[in-house]
Each structure stands twice: as C-alpha cells, then as structure tokens.
C-alpha cells in the first residue's frame, strides 16, 4: 500500500505567493512599498481575467435576447449617490486610537483596549465613515466640485435606463449588464483580492 502523505494546508499566504511567482497577481506599486487594497494583474493574470470577463459577457449578454450591455463612466454626477443613499448610508462605524493614530472598524474592537498598540482608554467613540472615494472635478477643491469614484457599477445602469429603453428596442422584462471597476475606501482591506479598494 502506498504511503499516505499528509496533505499540506493551502493558506492564503501560500496562494498569494504562488500567484506572484506564476505572474498572476502582484501587489500594486510593490517597489515603493505597495499600496494596501490594490493589486496588479501580471501577464497570466490579465489573460485569466479577460477570459472570465469574456465568458461572462458571452453567456450573459451576447447569447441572450433579453440582455444588453453598457459601459458607463466611473465618475458620475454626485446627485446619483445622494439619490441612491450612498452619501448618507454607505458608511461603517469607525473607532480611532488616540495613542497610535490607527483606525478600526467598530466591530473589530472589543472593550477599551486598542487592538493594535494595546493602549487602554485611548479609543474614540464610534463615528460613521463613508466608504466612497472622494475627489474633485476641475481645478478648485471645493464642496461644489466633489465627485466620487463609483462604489458599484449598478448606478450607471439605473441612470441610463431610459436611454437604453428608447434605443435598444427592448420590452420589459430585460436586463442591462456592465463590467468595470469600482472603488471602496475599505478601512481594513484584506483577504488578498477579496476585500480590495479598487476592484
Ligand atoms: Zn492604538
């Protein structure tokens, strides 16, 4: 009987380093110390990703009569995000540590002790922190010029519903599909590509 070899557990660390060695996924801007929550797809990774997107697009859009595609802009009128509730509600409760200046999701903190530096009694009350990336259109950094990087692709579909309806000769029920990037300013990105800030 063949000797049984003990199966070695596949950890996330092993998976990350395998993906790097084989040219699938690299840490973003790694030679400058990297950037948390951002990943670069290498020569094989970009092919894999394209294959998946193409297969999805074929099955969901091209091979169906009741679906059409869309490619909306990442930047949208900020009223979109007010109407969707994202400006008001797309938030996580956050706690800051006055000692080490680090910030945590409230549900990662238990009691009075900082989970990073261990300081006691230095934690602030929980405050709501919006997860949308904010930037400015045009040269002036003022409140009227604020726009957000879209935190999801769905809103581009919703705001174009009438445009698509009147130009695509579809009758309800039909669907609109979109593939593209979205951005969330996650406080604690992690678990490899599964909780990233740009995805
Ligand atoms: Zn601390």
Boltz pocket constraint, residues with backbone or C-beta under 6 A from the ligand:
constraints:
  - pocket:
      binder: B
      contacts: [[A, 97], [A, 98], [A, 99], [A, 100], [A, 101], [A, 102], [A, 114], [A, 115], [A, 116], [A, 117], [A, 118], [A, 119]]
      max_distance: 6.0
